[in-house]
Amino acid sequence: MNSEIVIAIIAGLGGMLGWGLADFFAKKTIDRIGDVVSLVWAHIFGTLVLFVIVMYQIIANGIEIITSIDALSLILLVFFGLLQAAVYILVYRGFSKGQISILSPIFASFSGLVAVFSIIFLGEIISGYIILTLAGIFAGVILLSFDVEAWKAKRYSLIHTPGAKEILLATVLAAIWTITWDGFIYDQNWIVYALFMYIFMTIGLLIYSKLQRIKLSFSKQQGVWKFLVLIGVCEVVAYFAISYGYSSTSLTSVIALLSGAFSLPVIILAKIFLKEKMTKIQILGIILVILGIMLVPVI
């Protein structure tokens, strides 16, 4: 089996599980303390986890931080961090205004945009069979967050749907971030780059909370600290996984589409632990994604 395919699949699955678990744990915090407060604290904990990991790498393996980043790279890392912070803010703002069942499939499409752009414009070389498999995975990603009844009930144009403008902008920015991060981090010191990008993302979220005058303090009795830590840890797993994959392989489309299926673990965990019902459409989406994951390494 091609080692590049293996790395891409592992990286994509790491992103899927990391972001999926983070979203699942976020269900435990957002209703209690709010979306922005959850975002800020989770990313603070994520930054601390990343810092500890990088410090370990410095001590154990002697990696260099200063020599890994020049002035231009630092500026670009600020850009990537703030851009990703903007994506988070727009997604949460959009979801707070409108129906998630309508808006979620739109945002999920960013991974498809990345795959198409990489294959058509950046010359990513993959076989026709893998393209068909990736198309199936993308269809599964969309179906995972698709609610037929909600779409049937909608009798107005999508652009006028509450939250749609924020989600559409977030989708475009997420695709831009992914494509440019892939090119920027390829064959670079991905651990150090991920740390600095994440730090600047956290700073961006902190600045936003201050500008909006959002209080970050909350009662200890609300019992959300453990979930905020878990969100931060899972976010770190996701960013580590995709950064490793993008820096080590040229299979951008595979990593993007698999990591973009983060709704899959959320739906399965919600079914197991929260007793939420799966729709037939979601079950079909799960089947398509799982079949795609199984087929990618063998075709």
DACORVEN-V715341 format. One record per pair of residues at least 24 apart in sequence whose ideal C-beta (glycine too) atoms are under 10 Angstrom apart, sorted by the first residue. I is the first residue (numbers start at 1). GAP is how many residues later the second one is. Records with the same first field share a line. If there is no record, write none. Layout:
BEGIN
I=GAP / GAP
END
This chain:
BEGIN
1=296 / 297
2=247 / 249 / 295
3=245 / 246
4=241 / 244 / 245 / 246 / 247 / 250
5=121 / 125 / 244 / 246 / 249 / 291 / 292 / 293 / 294
6=243 / 290 / 291
7=237 / 238 / 240 / 241 / 242 / 244 / 247 / 248
8=118 / 237 / 238 / 240 / 241 / 242 / 243 / 244 / 245 / 246 / 247 / 248 / 249 / 250 / 288 / 289
9=236 / 240 / 242 / 245 / 246 / 249 / 284 / 287 / 288
10=231 / 234 / 235 / 238 / 245 / 248
11=227 / 229 / 230 / 231 / 232 / 233 / 234 / 235 / 236 / 237 / 238 / 240 / 243 / 244 / 245 / 247 / 248
12=99 / 125 / 229 / 230 / 233 / 239 / 241 / 242 / 243 / 244 / 245 / 246 / 247 / 248 / 249 / 281 / 284
13=228 / 232 / 242 / 245 / 246 / 248 / 252 / 280
14=223 / 224 / 225 / 226 / 227 / 228 / 229 / 230 / 231 / 241 / 244 / 245
15=96 / 222 / 223 / 224 / 225 / 226 / 227 / 228 / 229 / 230 / 240 / 241 / 243 / 244 / 245 / 246 / 247
16=125 / 222 / 225 / 226 / 239 / 241 / 242 / 243 / 244 / 245 / 246 / 247 / 248 / 249 / 250 / 273 / 277
17=217 / 220 / 221 / 224 / 241 / 242 / 244 / 245 / 247 / 248
18=215 / 216 / 217 / 218 / 219 / 220 / 221 / 222 / 223 / 224 / 241 / 244 / 247
19=215 / 216 / 218 / 219 / 220 / 222 / 223 / 240 / 241 / 242 / 243 / 244 / 246 / 247
20=214 / 218 / 239 / 241 / 242 / 243 / 244 / 245 / 246 / 247 / 248 / 249
21=209 / 210 / 212 / 213 / 214 / 216 / 217 / 241 / 244 / 245 / 248
22=24 / 205 / 208 / 209 / 210 / 211 / 212 / 213 / 214 / 215 / 216 / 240 / 243 / 244
23=208 / 211 / 239 / 240 / 242 / 243 / 246 / 247
24=203 / 206 / 207 / 210 / 238 / 241 / 242 / 243 / 244 / 245 / 246 / 249 / 250
25=199 / 201 / 202 / 203 / 204 / 205 / 206 / 207 / 208 / 209 / 210 / 241 / 244
26=66 / 201 / 202 / 204 / 205 / 208 / 240
27=200 / 239 / 242 / 243 / 246 / 247 / 249
28=195 / 196 / 198 / 199 / 200 / 202 / 203 / 246
29=189 / 193 / 194 / 195 / 196 / 197 / 198 / 199 / 201 / 202
30=62 / 65 / 66 / 194 / 197
31=193
32=186 / 187 / 190 / 191 / 192 / 195
33=182 / 183 / 184 / 185 / 186 / 189 / 191 / 194 / 195
34=58 / 62 / 175 / 180 / 181 / 182 / 184
35=53 / 54 / 56 / 57 / 58 / 60 / 61 / 179
36=52 / 53 / 56 / 57 / 60 / 169 / 172 / 173 / 176 / 178 / 179 / 180
37=172 / 177 / 178 / 179 / 180 / 181 / 187 / 191
38=54 / 180 / 186 / 189 / 190 / 193
39=46 / 49 / 50 / 52 / 53 / 162 / 163 / 166 / 167 / 169 / 170 / 189 / 192 / 196
40=45 / 162 / 165 / 166 / 168 / 169 / 170 / 174 / 176 / 188
41=161 / 164 / 168 / 175 / 177 / 183 / 184 / 186 / 187 / 188 / 190 / 191
42=160 / 163 / 182 / 185 / 186 / 187 / 188 / 189 / 190 / 191 / 192 / 193
43=41 / 42 / 45 / 155 / 156 / 158 / 159 / 160 / 161 / 162 / 163 / 185 / 188 / 189 / 192 / 193
44=158 / 161 / 162 / 172 / 184 / 185 / 188
45=157 / 180 / 183 / 184 / 185 / 186 / 187 / 188 / 190 / 191
46=152 / 153 / 155 / 156 / 182 / 183 / 185 / 186 / 187 / 188 / 189 / 190 / 191 / 192 / 193
47=148 / 151 / 152 / 153 / 154 / 155 / 156 / 185 / 188 / 189
48=154 / 181 / 184 / 185 / 188
49=149 / 180 / 183 / 184 / 185 / 186 / 187 / 188 / 191
50=141 / 144 / 145 / 146 / 147 / 148 / 149 / 152 / 182 / 183 / 185 / 186 / 189 / 190
51=144 / 147 / 148
52=184
53=138 / 141 / 142 / 183 / 187
54=137 / 138 / 140 / 141 / 142
55=140
57=132 / 134 / 135 / 138
58=133 / 134
61=130
63=126 / 128 / 129
64=125 / 128
65=124 / 126 / 127 / 130 / 131
66=126
67=122 / 125
68=120 / 121 / 122 / 123 / 124 / 125 / 128
69=119 / 120 / 123 / 124 / 127
73=111 / 115 / 116 / 119 / 120 / 123
74=122 / 126
76=104 / 105 / 108 / 117 / 120 / 121
77=107 / 108 / 115 / 116 / 117 / 118 / 119 / 120 / 121 / 122 / 123 / 124
78=118 / 119 / 121 / 122 / 123 / 125 / 126
79=98 / 101 / 105 / 118 / 121
80=97 / 100 / 101 / 104 / 105 / 113 / 114 / 116 / 117 / 118 / 120 / 121
81=96 / 115 / 116 / 117 / 118 / 119 / 120 / 121 / 122 / 123 / 124
82=115 / 118 / 119 / 121 / 122 / 123 / 125 / 126
83=90 / 91 / 93 / 94 / 97 / 98 / 114 / 117 / 118 / 121
84=89 / 90 / 93 / 94 / 97 / 113 / 114 / 116 / 117 / 120 / 121 / 155
85=115 / 116 / 117 / 118 / 119 / 120 / 121 / 122 / 123
86=83 / 84 / 87 / 88 / 91 / 115 / 118 / 119 / 122
87=82 / 83 / 84 / 85 / 86 / 87 / 88 / 89 / 90 / 91 / 114
88=82 / 86 / 113 / 116 / 117 / 120
89=77 / 81 / 115 / 116 / 119 / 120 / 123
90=73 / 75 / 76 / 77 / 78 / 79 / 80 / 81 / 82 / 83 / 84
91=72 / 75 / 76 / 78 / 79 / 80 / 82 / 83
92=71 / 74 / 78
93=70 / 72 / 73 / 74 / 76 / 77
94=67 / 68 / 69 / 70 / 71 / 72 / 73 / 74 / 75 / 76 / 77
95=68 / 71 / 72 / 75
96=66 / 67 / 70
97=64 / 65 / 66 / 67 / 68 / 69 / 70
98=63 / 64 / 65 / 66 / 67 / 68 / 69
99=48 / 51 / 52 / 54 / 55 / 62 / 63 / 64 / 65
100=45 / 47 / 50 / 63 / 67
101=44 / 45 / 46 / 47 / 48 / 49 / 50 / 52 / 53 / 178
102=43 / 44 / 45 / 48 / 49 / 51 / 52 / 56 / 59 / 60 / 61 / 62 / 65
103=42 / 47 / 55 / 58 / 59 / 60 / 61 / 63 / 64 / 65 / 67 / 68
104=38 / 40 / 41 / 42 / 43 / 63 / 159
105=36 / 37 / 38 / 39 / 40 / 41 / 42 / 45 / 46 / 62 / 158 / 180
106=36 / 39 / 52 / 55 / 57 / 58 / 61 / 62 / 64 / 65
107=38 / 59 / 60 / 61 / 63 / 64 / 67 / 153 / 156
108=30 / 32 / 33 / 34 / 35 / 36 / 37 / 38 / 63 / 66 / 152 / 153 / 154 / 155 / 177
109=29 / 32 / 33 / 36 / 58 / 59 / 62 / 65 / 66 / 151
110=31 / 60 / 61 / 62 / 63 / 64 / 65 / 66 / 67 / 68 / 146 / 150
111=26 / 27 / 30 / 31 / 60 / 63 / 64 / 67 / 142 / 144 / 145 / 146 / 147 / 148 / 149 / 150 / 151
112=25 / 26 / 27 / 29 / 30 / 59 / 63 / 141 / 144 / 145 / 148
113=25 / 58 / 59 / 61 / 62 / 63 / 65 / 66 / 143 / 147
114=60 / 61 / 62 / 63 / 64 / 65 / 68 / 138 / 139 / 141 / 142 / 143 / 145 / 146
115=60 / 63 / 137 / 138 / 139 / 140 / 141 / 142 / 145
116=59 / 137 / 140
117=58 / 59 / 61 / 62 / 135 / 136 / 139
118=60 / 61 / 64 / 65 / 132 / 133 / 134 / 135 / 136 / 137 / 138
119=133 / 134
121=58
122=57 / 60 / 61 / 128 / 130 / 131
123=127
124=58 / 126 / 127 / 128 / 129 / 130
125=125 / 126
126=124 / 125 / 126 / 127 / 128 / 170
127=172
128=171
129=166 / 167 / 169 / 170
130=121 / 123 / 124 / 162 / 165 / 166 / 167 / 169
131=122
132=160 / 163 / 167
133=121 / 124 / 155 / 158 / 159 / 160 / 161 / 162 / 163 / 164 / 165 / 166
134=117 / 119 / 120 / 122 / 123 / 124 / 158 / 161 / 162
135=122 / 153 / 157
136=121 / 151 / 152 / 153 / 155 / 156 / 159 / 160
137=116 / 117 / 120 / 121 / 123 / 124 / 148 / 151 / 152 / 153 / 154 / 155 / 156 / 158 / 159
138=115 / 118 / 119 / 122 / 123 / 150 / 151 / 154
139=145 / 146 / 149 / 150 / 153
140=117 / 121 / 123 / 124 / 142 / 144 / 145 / 146 / 147 / 148 / 149 / 150 / 151 / 152 / 153
141=116 / 117 / 118 / 119 / 120 / 121 / 122 / 123 / 144 / 147 / 148 / 151
142=118 / 121 / 139 / 143 / 146
143=120 / 136 / 137 / 138 / 139 / 140 / 141 / 142 / 143 / 144 / 145 / 146
144=116 / 117 / 118 / 119 / 120 / 122 / 123 / 134 / 135 / 137 / 138 / 139 / 140 / 141 / 142 / 144 / 145
145=116 / 117 / 118 / 119 / 121 / 122 / 136 / 137 / 140
146=117 / 133 / 135 / 136 / 138 / 139
147=132 / 134 / 135
148=131 / 132 / 133
149=130 / 132
174=82 / 86
175=81
178=64 / 68 / 74 / 77 / 78 / 81 / 82
179=67 / 73 / 77
181=58 / 61 / 62 / 65 / 66 / 71
182=60 / 61 / 63 / 64 / 65 / 67 / 68 / 69 / 70 / 73 / 74
183=63 / 69
184=62 / 63
185=57 / 58 / 59 / 60 / 61 / 62 / 63
186=60 / 61 / 62 / 63 / 64 / 66
187=59 / 60 / 61
188=55 / 58 / 59
189=58
190=49 / 50 / 52 / 53 / 54 / 55 / 56 / 57 / 58
191=49 / 52 / 53 / 56
193=50 / 54
194=42 / 45 / 46 / 47 / 48 / 49 / 50 / 53
195=41 / 44 / 45 / 48
197=42 / 46
198=34 / 37 / 38 / 41 / 42 / 45
201=34 / 38
202=30
234=31
238=24
251=45
254=38 / 39 / 42 / 43
257=32 / 35 / 36 / 39
258=31 / 34 / 35 / 38
260=29
261=24 / 25 / 27 / 28 / 29 / 31 / 32
263=26
264=25 / 26 / 29
END
